[in-house]
């Protein structure tokens, strides 16, 4: 589908922000994971200051939105939205570039899950606190991965993303916090609301943050809601211990 002018503007702003970032800042590394072949998958990883292998940290998988993408496009979403919102977690953040231009397919799924396993092998990760979150295209990917990997993720926060035909039973008992705006002019509000209602009817651990007056491309307006969703998620995890 051709991108409308507003989408082009939003993508341009995100690309410009990424381009203005230092190529290799002290807290974020740009790496390439050797899957899928032949070119691998670029990803950014942020490790908190004072990281100590004797102190396992939460892991956050941050899935970028769509649009025209430059290399390490996921780093922009990590720096602008995910890390500022969840900074208090002292988590390790991983933000790959979608290897196929989409998150919701088998190629991307296999590569991302292999990357997650690699990070868990290389760092001290609290495997009871592994979150997947993403915006728009990444919100769709959040639903997709969460419903297929409740054995790995312990929480999900889809933002402005559609659950499409994902099987909600696949979430198991995973807490999920849905963030969506009624004024989203790109991704319809209804399917996310319906999924939230269906989960609530099953007494699933779910919370729905309904935003108003925030359009799809006002990405800065989603930082505070994601921060609040993070507080809710920590409460859910604490209650499960």
C-alpha positions in Angstrom: 0.0 0.0 0.0 1.5 3.4 -0.9 2.4 5.5 2.2 0.3 8.7 2.7 2.1 12.1 3.1 1.6 12.1 6.9 3.2 8.7 7.1 6.1 9.8 5.0 6.6 12.8 7.3 6.6 10.7 10.4 9.0 8.2 8.9 11.2 11.1 7.8 11.4 12.4 11.3 12.3 9.0 12.7 14.9 8.5 10.1 16.4 11.9 10.7 16.5 11.3 14.4 18.4 8.0 13.9 20.8 9.7 11.4 21.6 12.3 14.0 22.6 9.8 16.6 26.3 9.0 17.3 27.4 6.0 15.3 28.5 4.1 18.4 27.5 5.7 21.7 28.9 4.2 25.0 25.6 2.6 26.1 24.3 1.3 22.7 26.1 -1.1 20.5 25.3 -1.7 16.8 25.8 -5.4 15.9 24.8 -7.9 13.3 23.2 -11.3 14.3 24.1 -14.1 11.8 20.5 -14.9 10.9 18.7 -15.0 8.7 21.3 -15.8 6.0 22.9 -14.5 4.0 23.1 -10.9 5.3 22.1 -11.4 9.0 20.0 -9.1 11.0 21.2 -5.7 12.3 20.3 -4.9 15.9 21.0 -2.4 18.6 21.6 -3.5 22.2 21.6 -1.2 25.3 23.2 -2.5 28.5 22.6 -0.4 31.6 25.4 1.4 33.4 26.7 -0.7 36.3 25.7 -4.0 34.7 27.0 -6.9 36.8 26.7 -10.5 35.7 25.8 -11.4 39.3 22.6 -9.3 39.1 20.2 -10.6 36.4 18.4 -7.9 34.6 15.0 -7.7 32.8 15.2 -8.0 29.0 13.1 -5.8 26.7 12.7 -6.7 23.0 11.7 -3.4 21.3 10.1 -3.8 17.8 10.2 -0.7 15.6 7.3 0.7 13.5 7.1 0.5 9.7 8.1 3.0 7.0 11.2 3.6 4.9 14.0 2.2 7.0 17.7 3.0 7.2 20.2 0.5 8.7 19.7 0.2 12.5 16.3 1.7 12.2 15.3 -0.1 15.4 17.8 2.0 17.4 15.6 5.0 16.9 12.6 3.3 18.5 14.8 2.1 21.3 16.2 5.6 22.0 13.1 7.6 21.5 10.3 5.5 23.0 11.2 2.2 24.7 14.3 3.1 26.7 13.1 6.5 28.0 9.8 5.0 29.1 11.3 2.0 30.8 14.6 3.4 31.9 13.9 2.8 35.6 13.9 -1.0 35.0 17.7 -1.0 34.4 17.0 -3.5 31.7 18.9 -4.8 28.8 17.2 -3.5 25.6 17.4 -5.3 22.2 16.1 -3.6 19.1 16.5 -5.5 15.8 15.8 -4.4 12.3 12.9 -6.4 10.8 14.8 -8.8 8.5 11.9 -9.1 6.0 10.3 -5.6 6.5 7.7 -7.3 8.7 7.7 -8.9 12.1 4.7 -11.2 11.7 6.2 -14.0 9.6 8.3 -17.1 10.1 11.6 -15.7 8.9 11.5 -12.7 11.2 10.1 -14.9 14.1 13.0 -17.4 13.8 15.6 -14.7 13.6 14.3 -12.7 16.5 13.8 -15.7 18.8 17.4 -16.9 18.0 18.6 -13.4 18.9 16.8 -13.5 22.2 18.3 -16.9 23.0 21.8 -15.5 22.2 21.3 -12.5 24.4 20.2 -14.7 27.3 23.3 -16.8 26.8 25.6 -13.8 26.8 24.1 -11.7 29.6 22.6 -12.3 33.0 18.9 -12.1 32.3 16.0 -12.5 34.7 14.0 -15.0 32.7 10.9 -14.2 34.7 11.0 -10.6 33.3 11.3 -10.7 29.5 9.1 -8.2 27.8 8.2 -7.7 24.1 6.8 -4.3 23.1 6.5 -2.4 19.8 4.7 0.3 18.0 2.4 0.1 15.0 4.2 -2.6 12.8 6.0 -3.4 16.0 2.7 -3.6 17.9 1.5 -6.1 15.3 4.8 -8.0 15.9 4.3 -7.9 19.6 0.9 -9.6 19.3 2.4 -12.1 16.9 5.4 -13.1 19.0 3.6 -13.0 22.3 0.9 -15.4 21.2 3.5 -17.8 19.9 6.1 -17.7 22.6 4.6 -17.6 26.0 7.4 -20.0 26.9 9.9 -17.2 26.4 8.2 -13.9 27.0 6.6 -13.1 30.3 4.9 -9.8 29.4 3.7 -8.0 26.3 2.9 -4.3 25.6 1.5 -3.8 22.1 1.2 -0.2 21.1 -1.0 1.0 18.2 -0.9 -2.5 16.8 -3.5 -5.0 15.6 -3.8 -8.6 16.9 -5.1 -9.6 13.5 -6.0 -13.4 13.7 -3.5 -14.3 16.4 -4.8 -17.0 18.8 -5.2 -15.3 22.2 -5.1 -18.7 23.8 -1.4 -18.7 22.9 -0.7 -16.0 25.5 -1.2 -18.5 28.3 -1.1 -16.5 31.6 1.2 -13.8 30.2 0.3 -10.3 31.4 -0.5 -8.0 28.5 -1.0 -4.3 28.6 -2.6 -2.8 25.4 -2.1 0.8 24.5 -4.2 2.2 21.6 -5.7 5.6 20.8 -9.3 6.1 19.7 -7.9 8.8 17.4 -5.4 6.5 15.6 -6.0 7.2 11.9 -3.9 4.3 10.6 -4.5 1.2 12.8 -8.1 0.7 13.7 -9.0 0.9 17.4 -11.7 -1.7 17.4 -9.6 -5.0 17.0 -7.3 -4.1 19.9 -10.3 -3.1 22.1 -12.1 -6.4 21.2 -9.0 -8.4 22.0 -8.7 -6.7 25.4 -12.4 -7.3 26.1 -12.0 -11.0 25.2 -9.0 -11.4 27.5 -10.8 -9.6 30.3 -13.8 -11.9 29.9 -11.4 -14.8 30.5 -10.0 -13.2 33.7 -6.7 -12.9 31.9 -4.2 -10.5 33.4 -4.8 -7.6 30.9 -5.1 -3.8 31.1 -6.2 -1.5 28.3 -4.9 2.0 28.1 -7.3 3.9 25.8 -5.8 7.2 24.6 -7.7 10.1 23.1 -6.4 13.1 21.2 -3.2 11.3 20.1 -2.8 10.4 16.5 -0.8 7.5 15.1 2.2 9.6 14.2 2.5 11.5 17.5 4.9 9.0 18.7 6.2 11.1 21.6 2.7 11.0 23.1 3.1 7.2 23.7 6.1 7.5 26.0 4.2 8.3 29.2 1.6 5.6 28.6 4.3 3.1 28.0 6.0 4.2 31.2 2.7 3.7 33.1 2.3 0.3 31.4 5.7 -0.6 32.6 4.7 0.1 36.2 1.7 -2.1 35.8 3.8 -4.9 34.3 6.3 -4.8 37.2 3.3 -5.1 39.6 2.1 -8.2 37.7 5.5 -9.8 37.8 5.9 -9.1 41.5 2.5 -10.7 42.1 3.6 -13.9 40.3 6.8 -14.4 42.4 
